[in-house]
Amino acid sequence: MISEESIRIGIDGRELALTYSGIGRYISELCKVLDNLLPCASFFIYSNLEIRMPVESPRWTARIDRVPGAKRLHPLMWLMLRGHALCVVDHLDVFWGTTTILPRLPASIRAVVTVHDLFHTDRAIVSLKRWLSYGLLFKRSLAHADSIVTNCETTARKLHSLFGYDAAAVVKPGVSEHYRPRPAEEVEACLRLYGIKAPYIFTVVSRYEPRKNLGSLFEAFRGLKADGVLKDHTLLLAGGGGSRALAESPLARMAEPGAIRSLGQVPDDHLVLLYCGTDAFVFPSTHEGFGIPVMEARACGTKVVASDIPELHEAGSDDAIYVTPTAEGIRNGIIRAVGQQKTQPGPKPYANAWGESGVRLAKLLTDGRGPIETSCR
């Protein structure tokens, strides 16, 4: 049973910066669940940059570091240099390391760390800077954590195989009821807002990185346009990495003007409608931690083309078309998807996962003190 005293929980909030990605969404949704499960708790979210608070409540405090120069530090460097001091000042009972790496913590503060993926250990797909920094800090964080959680079964298996650590729990992402098929008139109104004309192919790009494999998608799309298979289609990119992808990818620049468009970061209400309106949602990554957009698209009844990797099989189940993440594989997947009749969305195995996963996480944060209570005495 949770103590009647308010437990003080610190949270690494760097991924909750104003334009957060999939990991930021994962953290935000779990914070909302924790707020309901732990009504006696006080929460402190730490960042060197301004963040979007997941919960507005007197029990939730944003600890934005105001020390001169903090904002100019790389977020990982800031965490290692400043995290310890901030956690001590707030007299934390437990710290949730939301993004794989833990700051130095005194023995009095228990630590729970979430491992989202392990591709940062592969020098072939990450920058030298990231490979070195995570190489120095990742194993240390695992060794100092009181509990380790992963966001999917695949990462849990890899963690044990590569490093010998067992996950205390698998805390999977979920899909809120917000993601569901919408009426055609709502979709059309959203498209008009962005100046989009159907038909289109859609993808989400949180960050422009080699593992996102956008070059293969661009090559496949250009070929389908040239061959007349997608003569009237546009390729739309949503997310913070889209504009950079268009600016830096030679294959994107070679496309005909207007054939590939970046919409930037879009609100959730619009994202749902963009999923609903597309002929196919394509997720061509070669490495992923989980693939929340695949689940979101499935929930909207959208035809999904995804890379044939274990993490995306967990996200897409039997509803997606799985392809080799090459230009030819993606091309064939898009042709199959566009040729299929749109169907009602299949079962959503993760529809209630936010709540189920939140219970697992809450038990670890409270040191497994028994059932989670929903009220304070």
C-alpha positions in Angstrom: 0.0 0.0 0.0 1.3 3.5 -0.9 2.3 5.5 2.1 0.0 8.2 3.2 2.8 10.7 2.9 3.1 12.2 -0.6 5.8 10.5 -2.5 8.1 12.9 -4.5 8.7 11.8 -8.0 11.2 13.4 -10.3 10.9 13.0 -14.1 13.5 13.7 -16.9 11.4 16.1 -19.0 13.9 16.9 -21.8 11.7 15.2 -24.4 8.8 17.3 -23.4 10.3 20.4 -25.1 7.8 22.4 -27.1 8.0 20.2 -30.3 8.3 16.8 -28.8 8.5 13.5 -30.8 7.3 9.9 -30.2 9.2 9.6 -26.9 7.7 12.9 -25.7 4.2 11.7 -26.5 5.0 8.4 -24.6 6.2 10.3 -21.5 3.3 12.8 -21.6 0.6 10.1 -21.9 2.1 8.1 -19.0 2.3 11.2 -16.9 -1.5 11.7 -17.3 -2.1 8.1 -16.1 0.3 8.5 -13.2 -1.5 11.6 -12.1 -4.7 9.5 -11.7 -3.0 6.5 -10.1 -1.0 8.4 -7.6 -3.2 11.3 -6.3 -1.0 11.8 -3.2 2.2 12.2 -5.2 4.1 15.3 -6.0 5.8 15.4 -9.4 8.8 17.5 -10.6 9.7 17.6 -14.3 13.3 18.7 -15.1 14.5 20.4 -18.2 16.9 23.1 -19.4 14.3 24.2 -22.0 10.7 25.2 -21.9 8.3 22.2 -21.9 4.7 21.4 -22.5 3.4 20.3 -19.1 1.5 17.0 -19.5 -0.6 17.7 -16.4 -1.8 21.1 -15.1 -2.1 20.6 -11.3 -0.6 22.1 -8.1 1.0 18.7 -7.6 3.0 19.0 -10.8 6.0 21.4 -11.0 8.1 22.3 -14.0 11.7 22.7 -12.9 13.1 24.7 -15.8 16.7 25.3 -15.0 17.3 29.1 -14.9 21.0 29.0 -14.2 22.8 31.2 -16.7 23.9 29.2 -19.7 21.7 26.2 -19.0 19.7 26.6 -22.1 22.8 26.7 -24.2 24.0 23.3 -23.0 23.3 20.1 -25.0 20.4 18.5 -23.1 22.3 15.3 -22.3 25.3 17.3 -21.0 22.9 19.5 -19.0 21.3 16.4 -17.4 24.7 15.1 -16.3 26.0 18.4 -15.0 22.8 19.7 -13.3 20.5 16.8 -12.8 22.0 15.7 -9.5 21.8 19.1 -7.8 18.2 19.7 -8.8 17.0 16.3 -7.6 18.7 16.8 -4.3 17.1 20.2 -3.7 13.7 18.8 -4.3 14.2 15.9 -1.8 13.0 13.3 -4.2 12.1 9.8 -3.3 12.4 8.4 -6.8 13.6 9.6 -10.2 12.1 8.3 -13.5 14.8 8.4 -16.2 12.5 8.7 -19.2 15.2 8.5 -21.9 17.6 5.7 -21.1 20.2 7.8 -19.3 20.2 8.6 -15.6 22.0 11.6 -13.9 24.2 10.9 -10.9 21.8 10.4 -8.0 22.4 9.9 -4.3 21.7 6.5 -2.8 18.6 7.9 -1.1 16.8 8.4 -4.4 15.6 5.3 -6.2 15.9 5.2 -9.9 13.7 3.8 -12.6 15.0 4.0 -16.2 13.1 3.5 -19.4 15.0 1.9 -22.3 13.3 2.8 -25.6 15.7 1.2 -28.0 19.3 0.0 -28.4 20.2 1.4 -31.9 22.5 4.0 -30.2 24.9 1.1 -29.6 25.3 0.6 -33.3 28.0 2.9 -34.7 26.9 2.2 -38.3 23.6 4.1 -37.8 24.3 6.9 -35.3 26.7 9.8 -35.2 30.1 9.4 -33.5 29.1 12.0 -30.9 25.9 10.0 -29.9 27.7 6.7 -30.0 30.5 7.9 -27.7 28.2 9.7 -25.3 25.7 6.9 -24.9 28.6 4.4 -24.8 30.0 6.1 -21.7 26.6 6.6 -19.9 24.3 3.8 -21.0 25.9 0.9 -19.1 26.4 3.1 -16.1 22.7 4.0 -16.0 21.7 0.4 -16.3 24.1 -0.5 -13.4 22.7 2.2 -11.1 19.0 1.7 -11.9 16.8 0.1 -9.2 14.4 -0.9 -12.0 14.7 -1.1 -15.8 11.6 -0.9 -18.0 11.4 -1.2 -21.8 8.6 0.0 -24.1 8.3 -3.3 -26.1 9.1 -7.0 -25.8 11.7 -6.8 -28.6 13.8 -4.3 -26.7 13.5 -6.4 -23.5 14.8 -9.4 -25.3 17.7 -7.4 -26.9 18.6 -5.8 -23.5 19.0 -9.3 -22.0 20.9 -10.7 -25.0 23.3 -7.8 -25.4 23.8 -6.6 -21.8 22.5 -9.3 -19.5 19.8 -7.1 -17.8 16.2 -8.2 -17.4 13.4 -5.7 -17.7 11.3 -5.4 -14.5 8.4 -4.5 -16.7 7.4 -3.8 -20.3 5.6 -0.5 -20.4 4.0 -0.3 -23.8 2.6 2.7 -25.6 -1.1 3.0 -26.2 -3.5 4.7 -28.5 -6.1 7.0 -27.1 -9.7 6.9 -28.4 -8.9 10.2 -30.1 -7.4 8.1 -32.9 -10.4 6.7 -34.8 -12.0 7.0 -38.3 -13.5 10.5 -38.9 -16.2 11.7 -41.2 -15.1 12.7 -44.7 -16.2 16.3 -44.3 -13.9 16.7 -41.3 -11.0 15.3 -43.3 -11.8 17.5 -46.3 -11.9 20.6 -44.1 -8.4 19.8 -42.7 -7.0 19.3 -46.2 -8.3 22.6 -47.3 -6.7 24.2 -44.2 -3.3 23.0 -45.4 -4.0 23.5 -49.1 -3.8 19.8 -49.8 -5.7 18.0 -52.5 -6.3 14.2 -52.4 -4.9 11.7 -53.2 -1.8 11.6 -51.1 0.7 9.3 -49.3 1.5 10.2 -45.7 4.4 9.7 -43.3 5.4 11.1 -39.9 9.0 12.3 -39.4 9.9 13.2 -35.8 13.6 13.6 -36.6 15.6 13.5 -39.8 18.1 10.7 -39.2 19.5 7.9 -41.4 17.5 5.2 -39.6 14.3 6.9 -40.7 15.2 5.8 -44.2 13.4 8.7 -46.0 15.8 8.5 -49.0 14.3 5.0 -49.9 10.8 6.4 -49.5 11.6 9.4 -51.7 13.1 7.2 -54.4 10.2 4.8 -54.3 7.7 7.7 -54.6 9.6 9.4 -57.4 9.6 6.2 -59.4 5.9 5.6 -58.9 5.2 9.2 -60.1 7.4 8.7 -63.1 5.7 5.5 -64.0 2.3 7.0 -63.7 1.2 4.7 -60.9 0.9 7.6 -58.5 0.4 10.3 -61.2 -1.9 12.6 -59.1 -0.5 11.8 -55.6 1.5 14.0 -53.3 3.8 12.7 -50.6 3.1 14.5 -47.3 5.5 14.6 -44.3 4.3 15.7 -40.8 6.6 16.2 -37.8 9.6 18.2 -36.9 12.0 16.4 -39.2 10.1 16.9 -42.4 11.4 20.4 -43.4 15.0 19.3 -42.8 14.5 16.1 -44.8 13.3 18.2 -47.8 16.2 20.6 -47.5 18.9 18.1 -47.1 17.8 15.0 -49.1 19.1 15.1 -52.8 16.3 12.7 -53.7 13.6 15.0 -52.3 15.1 17.9 -54.2 15.0 15.9 -57.5 11.2 15.4 -57.2 8.9 17.6 -59.3 7.9 20.8 -57.6 5.2 20.3 -55.0 5.2 16.5 -55.3 6.7 16.2 -51.8 5.5 18.6 -49.0 6.4 19.0 -45.4 3.7 20.2 -43.1 5.9 20.6 -40.0 4.5 19.9 -36.6 0.8 19.5 -36.7 -1.8 19.4 -33.8 -3.1 16.0 -32.8 -6.6 16.9 -34.1 -5.1 17.5 -37.6 -2.9 14.4 -37.4 -5.9 12.2 -36.9 -7.6 13.6 -40.0 -4.4 13.3 -42.1 -4.2 9.7 -41.2 -7.8 9.2 -42.1 -7.5 10.9 -45.5 -4.4 9.2 -46.9 -4.3 6.4 -49.4 -1.5 4.8 -47.4 0.6 5.6 -44.4 4.3 4.6 -44.9 6.8 4.1 -42.1 10.1 3.0 -43.7 12.4 3.1 -40.7 15.3 0.6 -40.5 15.4 0.9 -36.7 12.7 1.9 -34.3 12.0 1.8 -30.6 8.4 1.0 -31.1 6.6 3.0 -33.8 3.6 4.8 -32.2 2.5 6.4 -35.6 1.9 2.9 -36.9 -0.5 2.2 -34.1 -2.2 5.6 -34.5 -2.7 5.0 -38.3 -4.1 1.5 -37.6 -6.6 2.9 -35.1 -7.8 5.3 -37.8 -8.5 2.5 -40.2 -5.6 3.6 -42.5 -3.7 1.2 -44.7 -0.1 0.9 -43.3 3.1 0.1 -45.1 5.9 -0.6 -42.6 9.4 -1.9 -42.5 9.7 -5.6 -41.7 11.4 -5.2 -38.4 10.3 -6.8 -35.0 9.5 -3.5 -33.3 7.0 -2.5 -36.0 5.4 -5.9 -36.0 4.6 -5.3 -32.4 3.0 -1.9 -33.3 1.3 -3.1 -36.5 0.3 -6.6 -35.6 -1.4 -8.3 -38.6 -3.0 -5.1 -40.0 0.1 -3.7 -41.8 1.8 -4.5 -45.1 5.4 -5.4 -44.1 8.2 -4.7 -46.6 11.9 -4.8 -47.0 13.1 -1.2 -46.2 14.5 -0.6 -49.7 13.1 1.6 -52.5 11.9 -1.5 -54.3 10.3 -3.0 -51.2 8.6 0.3 -50.3 7.4 0.8 -53.9 5.8 -2.7 -53.9 4.2 -2.0 -50.5 2.6 1.2 -51.6 1.2 -0.4 -54.8 -0.4 -3.1 -52.7 -1.8 -0.6 -50.2 -3.2 1.8 -52.9 -4.8 -1.2 -54.6 -6.6 -2.4 -51.5 -10.1 -1.4 -50.4 -10.2 0.6 -47.2 -11.6 -1.5 -44.4 -12.8 -0.9 -40.8 -9.9 -0.7 -38.3 -8.9 -4.0 -36.9 -8.7 -4.8 -33.2 -6.6 -2.3 -31.2 -4.6 -4.4 -28.8 -3.0 -1.2 -27.3 -6.2 0.8 -27.0 -6.1 0.6 -23.2 -2.4 0.1 -22.9 -1.7 3.6 -21.4 -3.7 2.6 -18.4 -2.2 -0.9 -18.1 1.3 0.4 -18.6 0.8 3.2 -16.2 -0.1 0.7 -13.4 3.1 -1.2 -14.1 5.2 2.0 -14.0 3.5 3.4 -10.9 4.2 0.2 -9.0 7.9 0.5 -9.8 8.0 4.2 -8.9 6.4 3.4 -5.6 8.7 0.5 -4.9 6.0 -2.1 -5.4 4.2 -1.2 -2.3 1.0 -3.0 -3.3 -2.1 -2.0 -5.2 -2.3 1.5 -6.6 -4.8 3.6 -4.7 -7.0 6.1 -6.4 -7.6 8.3 -3.4 -5.7 9.8 -0.5 -6.8 9.4 3.1 
